[in-house]
């Protein structure tokens, strides 16, 4: 079933296929659950974890109906689609789902903007505006910018971007699928 790896090679997954798979929250949760297993998992275990995340309860508190609802959707729709895309190997007869090399190769993270946060792209645009204004003020020898040597301002600009890049890298790692105990959408700061 599906288009899993052939001779140990990862199938080529188009961006469209990848985005289609990740466009659904239940499939993202499934990817996250599989990243935590480091191997084959029973559909029931995956369904139970996905249901726990969906209903915001501990795994032990998932009801039979909640688990069954997720299990049925995974078995009939989501896992076959993910198998066809080559992201997982789904053995319906044995009730097993296994990540493929393609899933392991996916270095994807989502920029989840919550509350009053701004997207990093907007942050860097603003930072570039500050840097351009500062550069113009130094170039025009405007007071108080003329007091310090140009190398001090270059160092300050470099430090602004370096600190921002370190913060962005740290934040982005927490947003990658499979990097934390919960999917990025469920992380609470």
N, C-alpha and C positions, 0 to 999 in steps of 0.2 A: 504494500500500500504506500502511495506517496512517492516522493523523489528524494529519499535520503541519500547520504553519501555513497558514491560508487567507488570501489577500490580505495577507500580511505580518503577520497578527495571531497572537499566541500562543494556542494552545488552552488552555482552562481545565483544569488537572490537579487532581484532588481530592487531598486529603491522603492518602487511602487508596491511590490509585494511586501516588503518589510514594513512600510508605512501602513499598508492595509492590515497586516497582522497586528501591529501595535496601535491601531486606531481604536481598538476596543479595550475597555478597561479590564474585562475578565481575561482576555488573552494576555494583557500586560501582567496581570497578577499571576497568570499561569507561568509566563516566562520567569518572573521573579521567583516563584516557588520552585521551578526546575533549576534555577541557578543555585539555589540553596541545597539541593539534593546531591549535586555532583555525581549524577548517574541516573539510572532508570528509577522510575517511581511508579507506584500503583496509582491509577486514576483516582481511586477513593481517597488516598492521602492528599493528592493535589487538590481535589474538589473540596475536601475538608478545610485545607488551608486557605484556599481562595474564598470559600464561603465565610470563614472567620474574618477575613479582611473586608469582604463586602458588607457583612452585617455588624462589623466593628465589635466583635466578641472574641474571647479566647477560643482556641480550637476545641477545648473540652466542652464549651458552651454551645457549639453549633448544633442546632436541632436536626432531627432526621429529615424533615421537610426541606430545610435550607440546604443541607448537604445533597439531597437527592436532586433538587432543582439545579444546582450547579453541576453535579455529576452528569445529569442528562444533557445539559447544554454543552458541556465539554465533550462528551462522548459523541454526540450527534452532529455538532457543528464546529466548534472551535478547534478541537484537536485534529480532525480530518483536514481542515483548512491549513493549519500550521504544518501538518505532515506534507500536504501538497506543495507548500512553499519550501519544504526542505529544512525547516527550522527544528522540527522534532521528528522522531520515529514513533509512530503511534500503532501499537498492536492491539486492536480492539478485542481480538479473541482472548488474549492473555490479560487484558486490562492494564497494560503497561504503556508508559510514555517515557521516552528517553531523549535527552537533548542531543542534537547532532553537532558536528564541528561548526556548522554555520551559526548555531546558537551561541556556542562558546566564543566564536569570533566576533560576535556583535558587540561593538563598543559603543553602545548608544546610551544617551542620557537625555532626559527631558528637562527643559527649563520650566520648572514649575514656579509660577509667580503667585504668591499667596499674600493676602492682606494688602498692606501698603508697600510691598516690595516693588522694585522696578526691574525690568528685564536688563540683563547684562549689556545687551547691545545699546540700550538707551544710556546706561551708566557710562560706557566707554565713549559714546558720542558726547556726553556732557564733559567727561574728563578731557577729551580732545579739545573741546571749546575752551576750557580753563587753560589748557596748555598753550593754545594759540593766542589767547589774550595775554597770558604771562610773557610769552615770547615777544609779542608786539610791544608790550610795556618795557621790556628789557632793551629791545632794539631801539626804541625811541628815547632811551635814557630817562624815562619818567621817574619822578620821585615816588617812592623810596627805593625803586628797583635799581637805580643807578648807584646806590650805596654799596651793594654787594657785587663782587666780580661775576662775569658771565658764567664762569665754571660753577659757581655756587647754584645759579639758577638751572643750569643743565643737570646738575646733580639732583636738585629738587624735583625736576620733571621726570628724570629717570626713576627716582625713588617712588614717585606717585604711581607710575605705571607698573613698577615692579611689585609694590605692595598690592595693587589692584589685581595683578595677574596671580599672585600667590593666593589671595582671598578667593578669586574666581575658581582657581584650580581646586582648592579645598572644598568649596561649595559644590562644584560640579561632581566631584567624586561621590558625594553623598546622594546625588541625583541619579547616578547610574543604576540601571536595573540590575538587581542581584547583589549590590554592594552593601546593603544594609539589611537588618532583620525584617523590615517592612518595605513595601513598594514606596517610591518617592512621593506619590500622591497622599500617602497616609502618614508620612513623617510629621511629627509635631515638634516645632522648635521650642 
